[in-house]
Structures are given as structure tokens and as C-alpha cells.
Amino acid sequence: MNLRDRFEQAFMPNYGVPPIALARGEGTRVWDVDGNEYLDFIGGIATTSLGHAHPALVEAVSKQVATIAHTSNLFLHEPEVLLAEKLLDLLNAPGRVFFANSGTEANEAAYKLALKYGRRDGRTYFVAAENGFHGRTIGALSLTGKRSIRDQFGPFPVEVQFVPYGDAAALKEAVTGDCIAVFLEPTQGEAGVVPPPDGYFAAAREICDSTGALLVADEIQSAIGRSGHWFAHQADGVIPDILTLAKGLGGGLPIGACIGFGDAGRLFDKGDHGSTFGGNPVSCAAALAVLDNLDLDHVKTIGARLRTGLEAVGHPLLKGVRGRGLWLAAVLAEPVSGKVQQAAADAGFLVNALQPDAVRIAPPLVVTAEQVDAFVAAFPGILDEAAK
């Protein structure tokens, strides 16, 4: 019985059966169990920031796991303190950090922070964006504007009003003095890497300031250099009240963070929230290695090269390219993203059929100019194959 058959027999069917079984990786290259080689332009869903088996990451994790791998939250350790300090330094704003294990857990922490804030003065509802994605646990799912994954698990404990993403007028109308918080992604990831119009986040900040609602920036996918900035909200000159992080922070190891700025960082009292594994020494060591070895200038340069190259592909199936940095979507003229994903794999490239008409392109942030050029050169043939 092969590995895919064994997977199907052993696992719940929520993922289906992935089409490729990966065995190992090095840099931006991965190999499957049959020895086929691919250039990884998914990056573990915008997660493997330094690529696979990066020497600094391997060294940091190996050294830490050989020193102490777990402490629980009953004891503190230096890697978590160093990481919290490093994040606050990069944010250049006064804040307090809570470490979790994933993006959905980071958003659960933000959800609970906001609830505590709102219940002090009788606020009753949240506002979030249509097609937004914040996670699959009940609190995070209640804020997720994707009906296909949300509706079957309701009703939810708190009212959430959904507004069209990027529509500042609709946001202003929805947010009143009874609104607890507004949850937004600086660019919507799972909706298809959809950036907002210029000025949208600044408008959201003004709306929240005028009503007293908290502004929560979900940067699970967009942060840690993925968009060309340490944090995507920095491009808009806006500081949220609460920021959530995960994915690229650990470079492949599980870690999430919820950061409250100003008063929002002091809302939790002792015992209000916790995590046994959150901020464990190994994941913190990995995150420190990511932050110490990530080159933002490289991301900006290579991201621009990738986008320019894709935009120059004159193919009837390619409608456009959107996104920021090394976090792009190839927008298709037909709903054939699954065929594009398969054709790309056949050609030796891993991409992600994100939406029926959008393919996510998010390589490790160490991808080279030569590798980007190879992908761009192969893309017309990939589209030809998908169009058959």
C-alpha cells in the first residue's frame, strides 16, 4: 500500500488526499517520495520563510531542542523574551505579546481580548469583512466571512456583521458605538490575495477611533516580510490596537502571536488566557532565526521581478496579477485553477489553486532571481496545458 493510500486509511477526510507526498526539501526545492523534484512556489502556505532546511534554522532548532524543548507557561525562558522584544522592536510601538501555536489560536486570543474590552461598557457586536478568513476554531470562525466553511457550525456566541472588503463607506455605516472591534486582513489571503484600495486601512483606523471600537489586523499570512514589509500594516502608516501573527514567523515550526498595543496589551488579567505549548523554546528559537536572517530588500526586489515577469506573460488565460511582495495571485480568465496547479506540478513547480480563478504564488522568501525567471518562463506553457 502506497503512502497516499495509507493516509486515506488513517486520517479524517477533511483534507481529502493530497496529490503529492513530499519527502525532503532544501532551499526552495522539494522532492517527493518518488524522487521527482519541484521548485516550491507555495512555501508551506506562505510559511517556510527561509526555505527548507535553512542552515540557521536547523542550527537554532537543534541547539534549542538539545538544551530545553519545553517549559509550559509555568516557567519563563530566554528565547520567548528575546522573541517578544524583537517583535516589539520591529513594530516600533509599545505593546504586549501573547504567544500561541497557530494563526487561529492567535485570533482566538484577539477575540477574547476584544470581548473583555467590549463588555466593560456594553458593546455588543463585531464587524468583519466578507470573504475574510481568520481561522476554524469557533471564535475565529465566527469572524470568518466565508459562508461555505462557516454556516454549518453556527449559531455563534456573538453577533458579527460582515461588510464588503475595501468599502470604507460600508465599514463606516456598520461601525457604531456598540461595535466591539473590527477584524480585517491588510490583504485578504484565502479570498485570493486581494489587496484593499489605497487608504482603506487608514479609513478603518479613523472609523475605529471615532467610535471607540478596536481595530484588529490579522496578519497571519501577510507579516514577517511576505508583503515586502515586516508587517503589512506598516505600508499604510497605521497601528492597529491588536495584531495577530503566525505562518511565516516560525519558518515552518508552529507559532502564533497576539500583540496588543497600548491599553489593549493590558486587558488580560492573570488566568484570563493561556497555552501549554504557546511560545515553547524550540519554536521561539526558530522564529528568532527567521527574523535574524530575513532580507527585506531581497523580498522587495525579487517580488517586483516575479510580478513584472508574470504581468508580461501575454496569455488569454491570464487575466492579471495582484498581491504584494512575494505573495501574489495569478488571476485567471476561467475557473481552471486546479488545472493550472496540476500543469505546474507536471512542469516541476508547486503552486496553489486558491480560488477557482486564482492561483496563489508564495515561494520561500529566499527564492532566487534565476528560480523566479525559470517559473516565469515556464508559466505560458503551464497555462497552455491548463487551457486544453
KEZASE-814196 format. One record per residue: residue in one letter; residue number from 1; y, z, x of N, C-alpha, C in turn. Coordinates in steps of 0.001 Angstrom, whole numbers, plus 500000, padded with zeros to 6 digits. Layout:
residues N
   type   seq      n_v      n_w      n_u     ca_v     ca_w     ca_u      c_v      c_w      c_u
      a   NUM        Y        Z        X        Y        Z        X        Y        Z        X
...
***
This chain:
residues 388
   type   seq      n_v      n_w      n_u     ca_v     ca_w     ca_u      c_v      c_w      c_u
      m     1   498811   500000   500840   500000   500000   500000   501245   500000   500880
      n     2   502188   499050   500639   503371   498994   501494   504380   500063   501098
      l     3   505451   500177   501897   506416   501265   501735   507140   501186   500390
      r     4   507433   499977   499932   508130   499831   498649   507230   500264   497493
      d     5   505955   499936   497559   505019   500376   496529   504877   501898   496529
      r     6   504822   502478   497711   504728   503936   497822   505980   504603   497271
      f     7   507140   504003   497544   508412   504506   496994   508359   504526   495476
      e     8   507900   503428   494898   507857   503309   493440   506924   504352   492821
      q     9   505850   504682   493520   504905   505660   493014   505417   507092   493145
      a    10   506286   507343   494134   506672   508721   494456   508003   509151   493851
      f    11   508888   508177   493544   510255   508526   493160   510546   508256   491688
      m    12   511498   509033   491152   512017   508738   489820   512618   507337   489824
      p    13   512648   506670   488664   513048   505256   488638   514558   505005   488564
      n    14   515386   506019   488854   516836   505840   488681   517444   504848   489661
      y    15   516815   504613   490798   517327   503620   491750   516633   502266   491628
      g    16   515616   502168   490784   514760   501006   490885   514037   501080   492224
      v    17   513651   499939   492755   513055   499903   494092   513949   499048   494987
      p    18   514605   499647   495981   515464   498864   496858   514710   497704   497500
      p    19   515370   496550   497670   514652   495353   498126   514301   495351   499605
      i    20   514991   496162   500404   514770   496161   501849   514479   497578   502314
      a    21   513477   497741   503154   513125   499036   503742   513588   499044   505194
      l    22   514614   499834   505487   515168   499871   506843   514405   500860   507712
      a    23   514259   500485   508987   513504   501309   509923   514391   501947   510981
      r    24   515391   501221   511453   516257   501769   512502   517563   500995   512549
      g    25   518544   501573   513260   519829   500914   513409   520457   501214   514749
      e    26   521321   500336   515177   522065   500517   516426   523400   499816   516268
      g    27   524476   500575   516333   525800   499987   516131   525933   499436   514724
      t    28   526254   498168   514614   526367   497539   513304   525112   496751   512932
      r    29   524062   496885   513709   522816   496158   513438   521744   497110   512925
      v    30   520941   496611   511994   519795   497371   511490   518577   496459   511467
      w    31   517395   497078   511472   516139   496339   511419   515284   496910   510296
      d    32   514622   496029   509564   513732   496512   508510   512345   496767   509073
      v    33   511441   497245   508210   510105   497633   508673   509278   496435   509121
      d    34   509722   495229   508751   509023   494021   509192   509626   493423   510451
      g    35   510652   494087   510998   511275   493625   512234   512423   492667   512048
      n    36   512815   492363   510808   513958   491476   510566   515261   492192   510898
      e    37   516177   491470   511529   517450   492044   511970   518580   491612   511042
      y    38   519489   492554   510766   520631   492272   509898   521902   492841   510519
      l    39   523027   492183   510258   524328   492802   510504   524692   493590   509241
      d    40   524993   494856   509421   525234   495767   508301   526696   495689   507872
      f    41   526948   495026   506754   528298   494954   506217   528410   495775   504924
      i    42   527535   496782   504797   527627   497779   503727   528033   499135   504307
      g    43   527526   499446   505487   527893   500695   506153   527482   501930   505369
      g    44   526298   501894   504743   525843   503054   504003   526758   503403   502842
      i    45   527325   502391   502191   528370   502518   501161   529609   503176   501786
      a    46   530175   502485   502756   531410   502935   503429   531250   504323   504049
      t    47   530083   504581   504615   529770   505926   505113   529527   505975   506616
      t    48   528806   505009   507163   528461   505060   508591   529651   504573   509417
      s    49   530644   505435   509535   531928   505075   510135   531784   504563   511564
      l    50   530969   505235   512356   530798   504860   513762   529588   503965   513978
      g    51   529015   503475   512909   527816   502668   513025   526588   503540   513202
      h    52   525477   502905   513511   524196   503589   513621   523937   504042   515052
      a    53   523484   505288   515188   523091   505857   516493   524220   505815   517508
      h    54   525454   506050   517059   526581   506086   517997   526349   507222   518994
      p    55   526504   506968   520289   526180   507997   521291   526915   509317   521082
      a    56   528190   509269   520696   528946   510509   520498   528414   511296   519309
      l    57   528015   510595   518269   527465   511262   517090   526096   511856   517399
      v    58   525266   511088   518086   523938   511575   518460   524057   512822   519337
      e    59   524956   512774   520305   525132   513916   521210   525628   515149   520456
      a    60   526625   514962   519591   527203   516097   518866   526174   516751   517955
      v    61   525426   515933   517220   524439   516468   516285   523283   517117   517040
      s    62   522801   516466   518097   521676   517010   518865   522049   518349   519502
      k    63   523235   518408   520064   523683   519651   520699   523815   520771   519675
      q    64   524367   520435   518500   524589   521470   517491   523285   521960   516879
      v    65   522371   521031   516581   521114   521449   515940   520270   522273   516914
      a    66   520484   522081   518205   519771   522871   519202   520442   524216   519458
      t    67   521642   524389   518897   522391   525639   519089   522248   526541   517869
      i    68   522757   526063   516736   522536   526720   515456   522795   525679   514371
      a    69   521833   525503   513480   521901   524432   512489   522383   524902   511129
      h    70   522250   526183   510841   522615   526661   509513   523027   528123   509580
      t    71   524068   528473   508835   524526   529865   508795   524654   530386   507370
      s    72   524729   529494   506374   525129   529792   504995   526603   530170   504978
      n    73   527117   530477   503792   528529   530870   503707   528730   532367   503918
      l    74   527668   533073   504303   527807   534499   504607   528388   534740   505992
      f    75   528401   533686   506814   528919   533801   508178   529788   532579   508456
      l    76   530784   532740   509306   531582   531589   509710   531096   531088   511061
      h    77   531470   529876   511396   531109   529294   512688   532240   528387   513151
      e    78   532292   528156   514459   533433   527433   515024   533550   525990   514561
      p    79   532456   525198   514451   532623   523805   514033   533345   523649   512697
      e    80   533078   524522   511719   533762   524381   510429   535252   524674   510559
      v    81   535600   525646   511374   537018   525976   511568   537717   524838   512298
      l    82   537090   524319   513349   537678   523195   514077   537883   521988   513163
      l    83   536900   521717   512300   536999   520558   511420   538099   520747   510380
      a    84   538179   521912   509775   539237   522172   508804   540605   522032   509459
      e    85   540762   522580   510639   542036   522478   511357   542369   521025   511686
      k    86   541358   520262   512085   541572   518861   512438   542021   518056   511219
      l    87   541371   518275   510076   541752   517550   508866   543178   517890   508447
      l    88   543536   519159   508488   544887   519553   508096   545926   518998   509067
      d    89   545551   518901   510333   546455   518300   511320   546672   516817   511028
      l    90   545605   516098   510690   545730   514674   510371   546504   514461   509070
      l    91   546402   515395   508146   547124   515306   506876   548585   515688   507035
      n    92   548880   516494   508053   550256   516924   508337   550905   517555   507106
      a    93   550138   518416   506438   550642   519112   505260   549910   520445   505143
      p    94   550605   521488   504668   549940   522798   504539   548891   522782   503442
      g    95   547677   523178   503787   546609   523150   502800   545488   524088   503173
      r    96   544527   524197   502259   543318   524994   502474   542115   524124   502127
      v    97   541008   524331   502855   539844   523445   502782   538649   524168   502185
      f    98   537897   523458   501367   536555   523896   500946   535586   522782   501315
      f    99   534493   523119   502009   533505   522129   502392   532322   522149   501426
      a   100   531917   520952   501013   530755   520751   500159   529797   519813   500878
      n   101   528843   519243   500129   527820   518384   500730   527945   516922   500352
      s   102   528815   516602   499391   528866   515243   498878   530183   515022   498161
      g   103   530407   513775   497756   531615   513443   497026   531662   514078   495654
      t   104   530547   514018   494937   530553   514601   493594   530778   516106   493655
      e   105   530260   516779   494679   530496   518215   494833   531945   518508   495187
      a   106   532551   517655   495994   533970   517820   496298   534802   517690   495027
      n   107   534436   516739   494173   535164   516563   492922   534879   517682   491930
      e   108   533679   518248   491952   533402   519423   491124   534317   520580   491537
      a   109   534499   520766   492840   535393   521824   493313   536824   521562   492848
      a   110   537260   520299   492933   538608   519951   492473   538746   520174   490972
      y   111   537708   519834   490224   537680   520024   488772   537832   521509   488424
      k   112   537091   522368   489131   537173   523805   488872   538525   524370   489290
      l   113   539055   523910   490421   540402   524329   490825   541416   524003   489742
      a   114   541334   522775   489239   542281   522336   488220   542119   523127   486928
      l   115   540872   523396   486538   540641   524201   485338   541286   525576   485472
      k   116   541143   526178   486621   541727   527503   486808   543245   527439   486716
      y   117   543799   526393   487288   545249   526186   487208   545682   526004   485757
      g   118   545012   525128   485038   545432   524787   483690   545296   525916   482693
      r   119   544297   526750   482878   544054   527806   481906   545007   528983   482055
      r   120   545769   529001   483138   546761   530061   483277   547861   529946   482236
      d   121   548188   528688   481840   549269   528510   480865   548866   527605   479697
      g   122   547562   527598   479388   547107   526972   478162   547044   525462   478159
      r   123   546997   524834   479314   546837   523374   479361   545419   523010   478909
      t   124   545252   521850   478306   544012   521607   477563   543219   520360   477949
      y   125   543789   519402   478695   543057   518150   478907   543384   517541   480265
      f   126   542507   516628   480691   542690   515860   481920   543048   514421   481571
      v   127   543592   513720   482555   543803   512275   482462   543138   511625   483667
      a   128   542410   510559   483424   541759   509792   484496   541831   508314   484137
      a   129   541350   507474   485024   541508   506030   484852   540239   505379   484322
      e   130   540427   504399   483475   539318   503572   483033   538661   502913   484252
      n   131   537351   502875   484228   536529   502305   485313   536567   503124   486599
      g   132   537238   504272   486582   537213   505136   487752   535843   505768   487935
      f   133   535546   506153   489165   534262   506788   489466   534520   508035   490306
      h   134   534035   509182   489815   534251   510446   490527   532959   511218   490778
      g   135   531821   510691   490321   530561   511355   490598   529696   511468   489367
      r   136   528496   512052   489542   527491   512039   488474   527097   513431   487979
      t   137   527571   514500   488602   527358   515819   488015   528284   515959   486810
      i   138   528032   516920   485932   528679   516908   484630   530198   516994   484714
      g   139   530735   517851   485569   532185   517915   485687   532780   516622   486205
      a   140   532213   516103   487306   532710   514856   487881   532468   513684   486951
      l   141   531334   513692   486256   531024   512601   485337   531972   512583   484151
      s   142   532424   513749   483724   533355   513795   482603   534668   513102   482944
      l   143   534996   513008   484226   536223   512355   484683   536012   510888   485026
      t   144   534772   510447   484976   534410   509081   485351   534572   508144   484159
      g   145   535364   507099   484354   535697   506208   483247   534790   505012   483106
      k   146   533551   505167   483469   532567   504095   483367   531595   504456   482257
      r   147   531766   503873   481084   531039   504308   479902   529522   504162   480041
      s   148   529081   503163   480781   527643   502899   480871   526877   504039   481517
      i   149   527525   504811   482393   526849   505945   483018   527311   507275   482449
      r   150   528375   507263   481667   528974   508497   481176   528510   508899   479786
      d   151   528528   507955   478850   528439   508308   477437   527150   509003   477045
      q   152   526025   508617   477662   524737   509185   477234   524593   510655   477596
      f   153   525493   511187   478443   525375   512581   478867   526427   513494   478241
      g   154   527254   512938   477321   528229   513757   476622   527584   514529   475486
      p   155   528336   515365   474767   529774   515599   474953   530049   516450   476187
      f   156   531278   516358   476666   531672   517063   477875   532532   518277   477535
      p   157   532589   519235   478448   533216   520520   478103   534738   520482   477947
      v   158   535404   519510   478553   536862   519442   478489   537279   518022   478114
      e   159   538330   517895   477332   538825   516584   476927   539400   515827   478132
      v   160   539050   514561   478221   539605   513673   479242   540133   512423   478547
      q   161   541394   512108   478784   541987   510887   478247   541998   509832   479350
      f   162   541490   508640   479035   541412   507570   480017   542504   506537   479767
      v   163   543146   506105   480856   544217   505110   480773   543885   503951   481700
      p   164   544441   502757   481444   544199   501620   482337   544696   501919   483753
      y   165   543863   501606   484734   544240   501852   486136   545402   500948   486538
      g   166   546387   501532   487190   547526   500768   487674   548669   500637   486687
      d   167   548499   501135   485473   549520   501026   484431   550323   502322   484397
      a   168   551464   502342   485075   552269   503558   485178   552830   503975   483828
      a   169   553163   503019   482981   553700   503349   481662   552655   504052   480809
      a   170   551425   503574   480846   550349   504216   480093   550068   505608   480633
      l   171   550157   505757   481937   549943   507068   482547   551031   508050   482102
      k   172   552259   507596   482112   553383   508456   481710   553235   508898   480263
      e   173   552793   508008   479407   552628   508346   477996   551509   509359   477792
      a   174   550458   509280   478615   549300   510155   478438   549521   511556   478988
      v   175   550355   511696   480003   550509   512980   480687   551670   513768   480067
      t   176   551328   514879   479436   552320   515760   478828   552236   517135   479471
      g   177   553007   518060   478941   552975   519427   479441   551670   520143   479167
      d   178   550789   519540   478357   549462   520109   478100   548389   519566   479041
      c   179   548745   518614   479890   547771   518000   480806   547514   518923   481997
      i   180   546248   519142   482280   545867   519981   483421   546070   519238   484732
      a   181   545497   518044   484821   545522   517288   486074   545241   515820   485808
      v   182   545692   514996   486738   545421   513563   486739   544510   513269   487929
      f   183   543344   512699   487661   542395   512315   488710   542485   510807   488923
      l   184   542812   510382   490142   542938   508964   490449   542365   508657   491829
      e   185   541825   507464   491991   541466   506922   493298   542633   506060   493811
      p   186   543030   506213   495059   544088   505341   495586   543720   503861   495540
      t   187   542466   503564   495653   541886   502254   495333   540572   502547   494627
      q   188   540328   501902   493495   539084   502161   492774   537917   501512   493510
      g   189   536961   502328   493936   535855   501824   494724   534772   501162   493908
      e   190   534069   501942   493097   532924   501403   492368   533327   500402   491293
      a   191   534595   500378   490924   535072   499385   489961   535186   497996   490580
      g   192   535086   497938   491922   535153   496637   492585   536180   496564   493691
      v   193   536495   497701   494341   537519   497781   495388   538830   497198   494833
      v   194   539400   497921   493883   540581   497456   493148   541799   498288   493553
      p   195   542710   497745   494364   543923   498483   494710   544892   498509   493531
      p   196   545750   499528   493453   546745   499573   492389   547967   498746   492756
      p   197   548852   498492   491801   550127   497840   492136   550956   498722   493062
      d   198   551840   498104   493820   552736   498865   494688   553536   499866   493857
      g   199   553630   501068   494369   554427   502090   493709   553683   502909   492671
      y   200   552435   502575   492399   551698   503267   491335   551474   504735   491674
      f   201   551081   505017   492907   550818   506415   493249   552105   507228   493327
      a   202   553175   506608   493766   554465   507300   493751   554862   507628   492313
      a   203   554605   506698   491397   554893   506950   489983   554021   508076   489448
      a   204   552747   508095   489828   551850   509169   489390   552337   510518   489894
      r   205   552831   510560   491128   553371   511804   491686   554579   512288   490874
      e   206   555461   511370   490541   556651   511722   489759   556271   512212   488366
      i   207   555296   511557   487749   554852   511949   486400   554260   513348   486425
      c   208   553447   513640   487407   552850   514964   487516   553909   516024   487813
      d   209   554848   515694   488682   555913   516650   488984   556731   516993   487745
      s   210   556996   515990   486914   557854   516208   485746   557164   516992   484635
      t   211   555822   516984   484635   555073   517669   483570   554343   518915   484042
      g   212   554268   519110   485343   553539   520246   485884   552045   520027   486020
      a   213   551567   518822   485747   550145   518523   485943   549849   518366   487433
      l   214   548619   518682   487823   548201   518476   489206   547824   517009   489414
      l   215   548111   516489   490600   547659   515153   490983   546502   515295   491963
      v   216   545339   514780   491565   544140   514836   492403   543841   513434   492910
      a   217   543795   513276   494215   543458   511991   494836   542004   512020   495282
      d   218   541192   511223   494637   539787   511080   495007   539697   510024   496099
      e   219   539514   510502   497344   539407   509592   498487   538003   509649   499081
      i   220   537023   509803   498210   535643   509859   498681   535297   508618   499498
      q   221   535752   507450   499048   535439   506207   499753   536586   505711   500629
      s   222   537809   506000   500251   538954   505337   500898   539447   506010   502168
      a   223   539037   507255   502410   539607   508014   503529   538840   507806   504825
      i   224   539239   508552   505824   538635   508557   507164   538668   507151   507773
      g   225   539843   506518   507661   540081   505252   508333   539636   504016   507590
      r   226   538897   504159   506515   538311   502998   505839   539378   502008   505379
      s   227   540509   502515   504913   541570   501642   504401   542577   501238   505481
      g   228   542354   501693   506717   543311   501427   507788   544246   502583   508054
      h   229   544154   503629   507250   544887   504884   507443   543862   506014   507433
      w   230   544238   507151   508018   543314   508278   507934   542975   508576   506476
      f   231   544014   508561   505648   543848   508801   504216   544695   507763   503489
      a   232   544117   507128   502474   544785   506005   501830   546112   506397   501190
      h   233   546212   507645   500697   547461   508044   500047   548636   508080   501014
      q   234   548340   508168   502311   549422   508199   503291   550195   506885   503326
      a   235   549540   505785   502960   550226   504492   502925   551291   504456   501836
      d   236   551126   505304   500814   552065   505338   499709   553123   506420   499869
      g   237   553048   507195   500955   554020   508254   501178   553943   509363   500153
      v   238   552753   509598   499602   552563   510573   498529   551590   511654   498996
      i   239   551910   512906   498714   550984   514008   498976   550448   514497   497639
      p   240   549146   514434   497420   548581   514948   496170   548558   516476   496182
      d   241   548212   517073   495075   548002   518518   495033   546609   518871   495527
      i   242   545656   517991   495231   544273   518186   495661   543735   516859   496165
      l   243   543000   516907   497276   542402   515723   497886   540906   515957   498035
      t   244   540105   514949   497689   538661   515066   497894   538175   513997   498855
      l   245   537250   514384   499724   536712   513531   500777   535194   513641   500812
      a   246   534543   512634   501373   533100   512679   501658   532760   511441   502478
      k   247   531706   510735   502091   531227   509497   502694   531520   509380   504186
      g   248   532571   508669   504581   532807   508373   505986   533077   509577   506856
      l   249   533352   510739   506263   533697   511925   507049   532571   512338   507975
      g   250   531320   512274   507515   530200   512717   508333   529530   511622   509130
      g   251   529991   510385   508972   529413   509283   509725   527951   509028   509408
      g   252   527476   509497   508249   526085   509335   507877   525410   510656   507551
      l   253   525999   511763   507981   525477   513071   507608   526219   513576   506371
      p   254   525551   514355   505519   526158   514754   504245   527210   515845   504407
      i   255   528428   515511   504015   529503   516499   503987   530590   516000   503042
      g   256   531172   516909   502292   532313   516616   501438   533367   517670   501654
      a   257   534582   517384   501235   535666   518348   501386   536609   518256   500201
      c   258   537064   519407   499752   538119   519506   498746   539268   520257   499404
      i   259   540433   519639   499434   541586   520224   500113   542702   520423   499097
      g   260   543150   521655   498967   544268   521961   498085   545533   522156   498906
      f   261   546601   521517   498489   547870   521617   499199   548778   522638   498508
      g   262   549556   523367   499300   550484   524336   498733   549766   525359   497874
      d   263   550314   525641   496696   549731   526647   495811   548316   526294   495375
      a   264   548002   524996   495278   546668   524588   494839   545588   525038   495817
      g   265   545953   525234   497081   544981   525682   498067   544634   527154   497961
      r   266   545360   527883   497112   545117   529319   496980   544686   529710   495565
      l   267   544243   528743   494769   543851   529026   493393   542535   529791   493292
      f   268   541578   529464   494144   540290   530154   494099   540431   531581   494636
      d   269   539820   532511   493926   539655   533864   494438   538250   534013   495005
      k   270   538011   535085   495730   536687   535320   496307   535629   535295   495212
      g   271   534590   534493   495423   533492   534386   494477   533654   533302   493432
      d   272   534803   532628   493380   535035   531599   492364   534188   530348   492572
      h   273   533817   530064   493811   533065   528839   494082   532312   529028   495387
      g   274   531311   528205   495619   530553   528356   496853   529525   527264   497033
      s   275   528912   527238   498218   527864   526281   498536   527042   526830   499688
      t   276   525728   526870   499516   524866   527373   500589   524933   526492   501828
      f   277   524894   525180   501625   524859   524258   502765   526224   523677   503112
      g   278   527222   523857   502261   528523   523237   502492   529140   523660   503815
      g   279   529595   522677   504590   530199   522976   505878   529214   523484   506901
      n   280   527948   523042   506794   526977   523523   507780   527328   523009   509177
      p   281   526915   523722   510223   527369   523378   511577   527037   521956   512020
      v   282   525878   521426   511614   525474   520103   512074   526369   519021   511469
      s   283   526610   519086   510163   527475   518098   509528   528910   518217   510031
      c   284   529367   519431   510281   530721   519602   510818   530834   519019   512225
      a   285   529803   519211   513036   529813   518622   514379   529854   517105   514294
      a   286   529102   516538   513337   529115   515092   513149   530507   514616   512736
      a   287   531130   515316   511808   532455   514924   511338   533490   514998   512463
      l   288   533402   516009   513298   534323   516101   514437   534134   514925   515388
      a   289   532889   514508   515591   532640   513340   516440   533234   512086   515830
      v   290   533130   511941   514504   533736   510788   513836   535244   510780   514054
      l   291   535891   511901   513787   537348   511953   513891   537826   511741   515328
      d   292   537042   512192   516288   537437   512061   517694   537207   510660   518256
      n   293   536379   509858   517597   536004   508554   518155   536425   507368   517297
      l   294   537108   507622   516205   537530   506546   515321   538857   505965   515806
      d   295   538933   504634   515858   540113   503925   516354   540792   503208   515191
      l   296   541886   503793   514681   542571   503210   513529   543158   501842   513837
      d   297   543659   501664   515049   544223   500358   515405   543156   499271   515327
      h   298   541958   499607   515764   540854   498650   515685   540552   498312   514230
      v   299   540514   499329   513372   540231   499089   511950   541269   498149   511351
      k   300   542538   498386   511650   543603   497538   511098   543485   496102   511605
      t   301   543248   495952   512907   543167   494616   513496   541955   493841   512977
      i   302   540786   494490   513000   539565   493810   512589   539542   493615   511075
      g   303   540096   494582   510338   540185   494423   508894   541028   493223   508505
      a   304   542152   493047   509197   543007   491889   508927   542295   490593   509300
      r   305   541536   490625   510396   540792   489433   510821   539737   489051   509778
      l   306   539031   490058   509273   537998   489809   508269   538616   489255   506989
      r   307   539692   489846   506548   540314   489396   505307   540868   487978   505441
      t   308   541575   487736   506543   542141   486405   506763   541044   485348   506817
      g   309   539944   485691   507496   538842   484746   507597   538220   484440   506246
      l   310   538015   485473   505442   537419   485264   504120   538360   484500   503197
      e   311   539645   484799   503269   540616   484113   502416   540703   482625   502754
      a   312   540347   482279   503992   540401   480875   504407   539147   480093   504007
      v   313   538152   480791   503461   536930   480116   503028   537235   479351   501739
      g   314   537246   478053   501823   537535   477242   500645   536256   476912   499903
      h   315   535887   477766   498973   534645   477547   498239   534897   477785   496761
      p   316   534380   476952   495882   534657   477122   494449   534130   478427   493867
      l   317   533146   479049   494518   532607   480302   494008   533459   481510   494406
      l   318   534285   481363   495440   535116   482478   495915   536483   482420   495249
      k   319   536740   483380   494387   537999   483424   493627   539100   484103   494404
      g   320   538755   485062   495260   539766   485786   496022   539157   486931   496799
      v   321   540013   487627   497539   539613   488782   498345   540605   489902   498065
      r   322   540107   491113   497848   541004   492243   497628   540482   493462   498385
      g   323   541364   494432   498564   540996   495649   499268   541952   495944   500392
      r   324   541581   496922   501206   542413   497378   502322   541528   497659   503523
      g   325   542031   497388   504725   541311   497723   505941   539955   497054   506003
      l   326   538927   497841   506339   537551   497348   506376   536812   497779   505110
      w   327   537499   497593   503992   536970   497954   502681   537443   496882   501706
      l   328   536636   495828   501590   537051   494636   500859   536037   494275   499786
      a   329   536508   493477   498832   535617   492864   497852   535875   491370   497840
      a   330   534806   490595   497920   534883   489158   497680   534730   488962   496178
      v   331   535789   488473   495548   535802   488306   494100   535282   486914   493773
      l   332   534293   486838   492894   533592   485597   492609   534082   484958   491314
      a   333   533979   483667   491253   534363   482927   490042   533291   482994   488973
      e   334   532077   483403   489343   530965   483534   488405   530266   484875   488650
      p   335   529588   485416   487623   528916   486722   487782   527573   486604   488506
      v   336   527628   486240   489778   526394   485998   490539   526350   486835   491815
      s   337   526924   488033   491768   526973   488852   492982   525580   489195   493494
      g   338   524609   489368   492580   523251   489648   493020   522664   488521   493852
      k   339   522965   487302   493465   522500   486153   494230   523196   486071   495590
      v   340   524478   486439   495623   525198   486455   496904   524588   487504   497823
      q   341   524297   488681   497283   523677   489736   498083   522354   489261   498681
      q   342   521526   488606   497864   520229   488137   498356   520385   487019   499382
      a   343   521296   486092   499117   521521   484996   500064   522052   485523   501385
      a   344   522907   486539   501321   523425   487136   502550   522295   487791   503343
      a   345   521421   488526   502660   520296   489155   503352   519388   488107   503992
      d   346   519155   487009   503283   518337   485930   503836   518974   485338   505091
      a   347   520314   485406   505141   521038   484876   506299   521246   485926   507390
      g   348   520789   487165   507144   520880   488205   508162   522072   489117   508039
      f   349   522644   489238   506820   523796   490111   506596   523544   490975   505363
      l   350   523905   492245   505448   523776   493136   504307   525137   493331   503656
      v   351   525261   492931   502398   526445   493187   501588   525965   493793   500276
      n   352   526905   494197   499429   526545   494936   498220   527097   494267   496975
      a   353   526207   493957   496031   526618   493424   494731   527189   494568   493900
      l   354   528484   494765   494030   529156   495940   493478   529394   495818   491978
      q   355   529908   494682   491569   530109   494325   490169   529537   492916   489990
      p   356   529283   492472   488770   528720   491128   488598   529524   490033   489285
      d   357   530847   490232   489385   531696   489217   490006   532380   489715   491281
      a   358   531839   490762   491902   532463   491305   493115   531404   491793   494093
      v   359   531572   491417   495352   530662   491814   496417   531419   492728   497380
      r   360   530893   493931   497588   531544   494881   498495   531193   494541   499937
      i   361   532236   494549   500780   532096   494289   502212   532734   495462   502944
      a   362   531907   496328   503528   532392   497564   504142   531582   497887   505387
      p   363   531746   497106   506449   530952   497342   507655   531354   498636   508348
      p   364   530539   499125   509259   530967   500249   510086   532316   499941   510737
      l   365   533106   500980   510964   534472   500781   511462   534505   500367   512931
      v   366   533335   500244   513551   533244   499778   514940   532825   498319   515015
      v   367   532768   497633   513879   532358   496232   513870   533274   495426   514800
      t   368   532716   494454   515490   533474   493701   516487   534048   492414   515906
      a   369   534985   491830   516628   535565   490557   516212   534495   489471   516145
      e   370   533577   489484   517103   532521   488472   517123   531610   488596   515900
      q   371   531321   489817   515506   530466   490027   514340   531178   489632   513047
      v   372   532456   489949   512952   533247   489523   511796   533293   488002   511723
      d   373   533524   487365   512852   533584   485903   512875   532244   485281   512476
      a   374   531151   485916   512895   529825   485403   512537   529607   485486   511028
      f   375   530047   486577   510426   529906   486724   508986   530761   485706   508243
      v   376   532000   485565   508665   532898   484600   508016   532337   483182   508131
      a   377   531809   482843   509303   531241   481509   509496   530036   481263   508603
      a   378   529255   482333   508347   528054   482185   507527   528355   482230   506036
      f   379   529523   482734   505645   529783   483005   504239   529779   481750   503356
      p   380   530330   480615   503788   530252   479428   502930   528810   479035   502606
      g   381   527925   479107   503582   526525   478790   503331   525873   479794   502388
      i   382   526254   481058   502512   525754   482098   501612   526185   481775   500174
      l   383   527448   481403   500010   527946   481057   498679   527270   479789   498139
      d   384   527027   478829   499024   526306   477616   498606   524940   477982   498037
      e   385   524232   478839   498744   522896   479243   498314   522942   479998   496975
      a   386   523948   480875   496844   524077   481644   495591   524450   480772   494423
      a   387   525131   479664   494684   525594   478784   493613   524510   477866   493089
      k   388   523381   477799   493774   522307   476897   493363   521740   477325   492011
***
